[in-house]
Structure formats: C-alpha cells, structure tokens
Amino acid sequence: MYDYLVVGAGLYGAVFAREAKDRGKSVLVIDKRPHVAGNVYTEKIEGIHVHKYGAHIFHTNNKKVWNYITRFAEFNRFTNSPVANYHGELYSMPFNMYTFNKMWGVVTPEEAEAKINAQRAEIQGEPRNLEEQAISLVGRDIFEKLVKGYTEKQWGRDCKDLPAFIIKRLPVRLTFDNNYFNALYQGIPVGGYTKLVENLLSGIEVRLNTDYLEQKAELDELAETVVYTGPIDAYFGYSLGHLEYRSVRFETEVLDKPNFQGNAAVNYTDRETPWTRIIEHKWFEFGKDEEGKELPKTIISREYSSEWKPGDEPYYPVNDEKNGNLYEEYRQLAEAEKKVIFGGRLGEYRYYDMDAVIAAALEKTESIL
C-alpha cells in the first residue's frame, strides 16, 4: 500500500511526488503516456532538444520557485524575444520602440505615445469585446497587423465575438527592450525539460503507459490518497458535460540547413497563414549541442490552433463564463472526494505558467505533509 498514487508525471505530479518522497512517504507515479514530463516533454533529435508539445520557456519572479527548481537542473540564459511576421513584414514583440519605428517611422517615445493615444481614442466607453479592448490599449494599426489575425487563429473566433477580458493588457513599452517576459529569472533547463523531470522523479517508482481512468478501481486500491492531475471532467465521466479546451497541432520537420528563421519563435499574425507560429527549437539553446558545438541541421514546428474534441490533447482551458460555471460544479464534486487531491492545469481547469504549477504543488505539499 502506497501513501500516494500520483496520476500524471508532469510538473505538478513530479514536484508533489518529490516532496512526498523526501518527507518519507511511499509514492507511485503513473502516466498514460510512454514518457514522463507531461507537456513539457523534450525529445533529443539531431542533437536538438525538441519541445514536443509546444515551446516552454521558464520564467518567474518567485525566488522560492527558482531556488527549488534549479536544484534539479541548471538553466541557461535564454531570453524570450519573439518576432511577429505580418505578410513578410517583421516586427518586434512585445510592442516596443522597434515595433513603433517599423510601424510608423517614429523615433522618440513621445512620438510613439502620441500615435498610440490618437488611435486609442477611437474607442469611447467600456470595450464590449476583444477587438474594442485591444484597440483601446494599442490602437487600430497594431491591432490589425499584430493582434487580430493571430488571436482569431488561436481562438477560432472573430475578435468581435471574443470577450474583452481575454486581453486585459497588452504590454506597450516605450523602450527598446525586446525581453518578452518581465521576469527576474528565466531560461531553459540545460539538457532539456525531460531530464529536469527525471531528476525530480529520481528514486521514485514510475509506471508509464498506464491509464488511470481505465483501471481506476484497482489503482485506487494501491494507495491511501490519489493526486489526480488529469482533466477534472474526465474523472467524473463527463457526467455534467464536457469542459471546453483549445488544442494545438504540430507539424515538425528536420531541415538540412543550420538556420531557418534565426529565432526560437516567429508568430504569423496575418489571418491567411494557417499556422499561428513557427518554433525553431535549436535557438532555445543558442544553436549549440551540449558540448558547445554548432549544430548543422535545424528542426522547426509549425503550430496550428484547433477546437478540442475528445481524443485530442487538451491545452488551453476556455475560461469564459459558461465553462467557469461548469468547472465550479465539477469542483464541488471534487471536494466530496475525500481521498483525492485535484491539481495542475487540467485538474483545476486553469491556465498555469510552469512556475505557478510548481508553486501550487509546493503549497499543497506544505499544507498536507
């Protein structure tokens, strides 16, 4: 009999398991996939750590989380500076002086601010949808070229049909700072995320290719407490209905050239290009292998956003009012499950950055162990 059965070997499950093990508890971790690390899984191909489920860039202002996670991996100094491609015009992200100079030819922060303020004035009163919200923050030119197409591809809906709260803020910087995240600590684990999670799970029993919901009765018998990080609606057999997600599909290819786009991430912000962005994985580690040698090939992934359907990988919870109300009903059912802890992005139906997942797992273990 184990003290804890942890369902899911992603970041939440791995951190919980590590903390339980270090406090003398017996732990079994299971995952239905053939690998650990959940969606942060990286696979080494041609000397490149490929982010199999999309780009993951670790960033945090939480010193406790940073000190914790750097016990299990060294992090490089990667800084996220995406580029936006609008019909072949390239713009800096986040919106900064490079963006404004390219967009309008302005040179000083005062000129940029005056241009933005003049365009923002188009929206009077409370913005009623995402389009109005975005224009009220950054003006129509930036909205049309850098926000509209990308957002409509990501959500599969017109910006006029999306709620304003999705874009509460769009960073506008009147400086030449290309660092996307305002985070004190950021980087990519040297050796990839899979290695980081394997280090977290060191000395802990892990069973892969094990589907908890298919073998629930017998697996529940194995432990005093279950830590469940899968979709909360699936746990209850979708008895109240399906929660909605956006899903992502990747087309990955190895190219026989050293450099495809010169940047880890390029967002395609026009509506006509079917993919939302292209990731070039080698630039997360500066184009070099672990010995510091230049890599002769490159690997790219085109990313397509789609509506989730059963059988797809759920990525982003659709946090609108309808889904929020349904989740609340499921959460009440979850509270009645005295032997089960629901955690993580799917278990709590919320969009979590990696540092927030780690913080939540640490908080949970501190409160119960």
C-alpha positions in Angstrom: 0.0 0.0 0.0 1.4 3.4 -1.1 0.8 6.6 0.8 0.2 8.4 -2.5 -0.7 7.4 -6.1 0.2 10.4 -8.3 -1.7 10.4 -11.6 0.4 12.3 -14.2 4.1 12.7 -14.4 4.0 16.4 -15.4 5.4 19.2 -13.3 2.7 19.2 -10.7 2.8 15.4 -10.2 6.6 15.3 -10.2 7.0 18.1 -7.7 4.3 16.6 -5.4 5.9 13.2 -5.7 9.4 14.5 -4.9 8.2 16.4 -1.8 6.2 13.4 -0.5 9.2 11.1 -1.1 11.5 13.5 0.7 9.2 13.5 3.7 9.4 9.7 4.0 6.1 8.9 2.2 5.8 6.0 -0.3 4.8 7.2 -3.7 3.8 5.6 -7.0 3.6 7.8 -10.1 1.7 6.7 -13.2 1.2 8.3 -16.6 -0.8 7.1 -19.6 1.9 8.4 -22.0 5.0 6.5 -22.8 7.2 9.2 -21.2 7.4 11.4 -18.1 7.3 15.3 -18.1 3.7 15.7 -19.5 3.5 18.7 -21.9 7.0 20.0 -21.0 8.5 16.8 -22.5 11.5 17.3 -24.7 12.9 14.7 -27.1 16.5 14.8 -28.4 16.7 14.7 -32.2 19.8 15.6 -34.2 21.4 16.9 -31.0 18.4 19.3 -30.5 16.0 19.2 -27.6 12.7 19.4 -29.4 9.7 20.8 -27.3 7.2 18.1 -28.4 4.1 19.8 -27.0 5.0 23.4 -27.9 7.5 26.0 -26.7 8.1 26.1 -22.9 10.2 29.0 -21.6 10.6 29.0 -17.9 10.2 32.5 -16.3 9.4 33.6 -12.8 9.6 36.3 -10.3 9.2 33.8 -7.5 12.6 33.3 -5.8 11.4 30.3 -3.8 10.3 28.5 -7.0 13.5 29.4 -8.8 15.7 28.2 -5.9 13.6 25.0 -5.8 13.6 24.1 -9.5 17.3 24.9 -10.0 18.2 22.1 -7.6 17.1 19.7 -10.3 18.6 21.4 -13.4 21.0 24.1 -14.4 19.2 26.8 -16.6 20.7 28.7 -19.5 20.2 32.4 -20.0 17.7 32.1 -22.9 15.5 35.3 -23.1 12.2 35.2 -25.0 12.2 37.7 -27.8 9.6 36.6 -30.3 9.3 38.2 -33.8 5.9 38.8 -35.5 5.6 38.2 -39.2 2.7 40.0 -40.9 2.7 39.2 -44.7 6.6 39.3 -44.6 6.9 42.5 -42.5 8.8 41.7 -39.3 8.0 43.3 -36.0 9.5 43.1 -32.5 7.4 41.6 -29.8 6.4 42.7 -27.2 5.3 46.0 -28.6 8.2 48.4 -28.1 10.1 51.2 -29.8 11.4 48.8 -32.5 7.8 47.9 -33.3 6.6 51.5 -33.4 9.5 52.7 -35.5 8.8 49.9 -38.1 5.0 50.6 -38.0 5.0 54.4 -38.2 8.6 55.6 -38.6 8.5 57.3 -35.2 11.9 57.7 -33.5 11.1 59.1 -30.0 9.0 57.7 -27.2 6.9 60.9 -27.3 6.1 60.4 -31.0 5.2 56.8 -30.4 2.9 57.6 -27.4 1.2 60.4 -29.3 0.5 58.0 -32.2 -0.9 55.3 -29.9 -3.0 57.7 -27.9 -4.6 59.2 -31.1 -5.6 55.7 -32.3 -6.8 54.6 -28.9 -9.3 57.4 -28.8 -11.4 55.6 -31.4 -13.0 53.5 -28.6 -15.2 55.5 -26.3 -16.7 54.0 -23.1 -16.3 50.4 -21.9 -14.9 48.0 -24.5 -17.6 45.4 -25.4 -15.4 42.8 -27.0 -11.8 41.8 -27.6 -11.4 43.9 -30.7 -12.5 47.1 -28.8 -10.4 46.2 -25.8 -7.3 45.7 -27.9 -7.8 49.0 -29.9 -8.4 50.8 -26.6 -4.9 49.6 -25.4 -2.7 49.8 -28.5 -4.7 51.5 -31.3 -6.0 50.1 -34.6 -2.8 49.8 -36.6 -1.2 47.4 -34.1 -4.5 45.6 -33.6 -5.0 45.0 -37.3 -1.4 43.8 -38.0 -0.2 42.1 -34.9 -3.2 41.1 -32.8 -6.3 40.4 -34.9 -5.3 37.5 -37.2 -3.2 35.7 -34.5 -5.9 35.9 -31.9 -8.6 34.7 -34.3 -6.5 31.7 -35.3 -5.7 30.9 -31.7 -9.4 31.0 -30.6 -11.1 30.1 -33.8 -13.5 33.0 -33.4 -13.8 36.6 -34.7 -12.3 39.2 -32.3 -15.7 40.9 -32.1 -17.1 37.6 -30.7 -14.5 37.1 -28.0 -14.9 38.6 -24.5 -12.8 41.7 -23.7 -11.2 40.2 -20.6 -9.0 37.8 -22.7 -6.8 40.8 -23.5 -6.8 42.6 -20.2 -3.5 44.1 -21.0 -1.1 44.3 -23.9 2.4 45.3 -23.0 3.3 48.7 -24.6 6.9 49.6 -23.9 8.3 53.0 -24.8 11.8 51.5 -24.7 13.9 49.3 -27.0 13.6 46.3 -24.6 12.9 43.0 -26.6 12.6 40.8 -23.4 9.1 39.5 -23.6 8.7 38.4 -20.0 9.1 40.9 -17.2 10.7 38.1 -15.1 13.7 38.3 -12.8 14.6 34.6 -13.6 14.2 32.9 -17.0 15.8 30.3 -19.1 15.7 26.7 -20.4 16.9 23.7 -18.4 20.3 22.6 -19.8 19.8 19.1 -21.2 16.0 19.7 -21.7 12.9 19.5 -19.6 12.7 15.7 -19.7 16.0 15.5 -17.8 14.7 18.0 -15.3 11.6 15.9 -14.6 13.6 12.7 -14.5 15.8 14.4 -11.8 12.6 15.4 -9.8 11.4 11.7 -10.0 14.8 10.2 -9.1 14.3 7.2 -6.8 10.5 7.2 -7.2 8.6 4.3 -8.8 7.1 5.4 -12.1 4.7 3.3 -14.3 4.2 4.6 -17.9 1.5 3.6 -20.4 -0.9 3.3 -17.5 -4.3 4.9 -18.0 -5.7 5.7 -14.6 -9.3 6.1 -15.6 -9.3 2.7 -17.4 -8.0 0.9 -14.3 -9.4 3.2 -11.6 -10.8 0.7 -9.2 -7.7 -1.5 -9.0 -5.3 1.5 -8.9 -7.3 3.2 -6.2 -6.7 0.1 -4.1 -3.0 0.7 -4.2 -2.8 4.0 -2.2 -4.3 5.9 0.7 -4.5 9.1 -1.3 -4.7 9.8 -5.0 -3.2 13.0 -6.5 -5.0 13.5 -9.8 -3.7 15.8 -12.5 -5.8 14.8 -15.4 -8.9 16.6 -16.7 -11.4 17.0 -13.9 -14.4 16.4 -16.1 -12.9 13.1 -17.3 -12.5 12.0 -13.7 -16.3 12.3 -13.2 -17.0 10.6 -16.6 -18.2 13.9 -18.1 -21.3 13.5 -16.0 -22.1 17.2 -16.1 -20.9 17.7 -19.7 -17.5 18.5 -21.4 -15.4 21.4 -20.4 -14.0 23.2 -23.5 -10.3 23.5 -24.4 -8.3 24.8 -27.3 -6.0 22.2 -28.7 -2.8 22.6 -30.7 -1.4 20.5 -33.5 2.3 20.5 -34.5 3.9 19.7 -37.8 7.6 19.1 -37.1 10.3 18.7 -39.7 14.1 18.3 -39.7 15.8 20.6 -42.2 19.2 20.0 -43.7 20.3 23.6 -43.1 21.8 25.3 -40.0 19.2 28.2 -39.7 15.6 28.5 -40.8 14.3 31.8 -39.2 17.1 33.0 -36.9 14.8 33.0 -33.8 13.2 30.5 -31.5 9.7 31.8 -32.1 8.1 33.7 -35.0 4.4 34.5 -34.7 2.4 34.7 -38.0 -0.1 37.4 -37.3 -2.0 37.5 -40.6 -5.2 35.6 -40.9 -4.2 33.9 -44.2 -1.2 31.9 -42.9 -2.8 28.8 -41.4 -0.3 28.3 -38.6 0.0 30.6 -35.6 3.7 30.4 -35.2 6.9 28.5 -36.1 9.2 27.3 -33.4 12.9 26.7 -34.3 13.9 24.5 -31.4 17.7 24.9 -31.6 17.6 28.6 -30.7 16.3 27.8 -27.2 19.9 26.6 -26.6 21.7 29.1 -28.9 22.1 26.6 -31.8 24.7 24.5 -30.0 24.7 21.0 -28.6 25.7 20.1 -25.0 29.4 20.2 -25.9 29.0 23.7 -27.3 29.4 22.6 -30.9 27.3 24.3 -33.7 24.6 22.0 -35.0 24.5 21.5 -38.8 20.7 20.8 -39.0 17.7 22.5 -37.6 14.2 21.4 -36.5 11.1 23.5 -36.9 7.5 23.0 -35.7 4.5 24.8 -37.3 1.8 25.3 -34.7 -1.9 25.1 -35.6 -4.6 26.0 -33.1 -7.9 24.0 -33.1 -11.1 23.4 -31.2 -10.6 20.5 -28.8 -12.6 17.3 -29.3 -12.4 14.0 -27.3 -9.2 12.2 -28.2 -7.2 15.4 -28.8 -4.7 16.7 -26.3 -6.3 19.5 -24.2 -4.1 22.6 -24.0 -5.8 25.8 -23.0 -8.9 25.9 -20.9 -11.6 28.2 -22.5 -12.0 30.4 -19.4 -15.3 32.0 -20.3 -18.4 32.3 -18.1 -20.1 29.1 -19.3 -17.0 26.9 -18.7 -16.3 28.7 -15.5 -19.8 27.8 -14.2 -19.4 24.2 -15.3 -16.0 23.9 -13.7 -17.4 25.2 -10.4 -20.0 22.4 -10.5 -17.2 19.8 -11.0 -15.1 21.5 -8.3 -17.9 20.9 -5.8 -18.0 17.2 -6.8 -14.2 17.1 -6.3 -14.5 18.5 -2.8 -16.6 15.5 -1.9 -13.8 13.1 -3.0 -12.0 12.9 0.4 -9.3 10.6 -0.8 -8.4 12.6 -4.0 -6.3 15.8 -4.5 -7.0 17.5 -7.8 -4.1 19.6 -9.0 -2.5 21.2 -12.1 -3.7 22.8 -15.3 -6.3 20.1 -16.1 -7.2 19.1 -12.6 -8.0 22.7 -11.7 -9.1 23.8 -15.2 -6.9 26.9 -15.4 -4.1 28.3 -17.5 -1.0 27.8 -15.4 2.5 29.0 -16.2 5.2 26.5 -15.2 6.3 28.5 -12.2 2.7 28.7 -10.9 2.3 24.9 -11.3 5.4 24.3 -9.2 4.3 26.9 -6.6 0.8 25.3 -6.3 2.3 21.8 -5.9 4.7 23.1 -3.2 1.9 24.9 -1.4 -0.2 21.8 -1.5 2.5 19.5 -0.1 3.3 22.1 2.6 -0.3 22.2 3.7 -0.8 18.4 3.9 2.5 16.7 4.5 
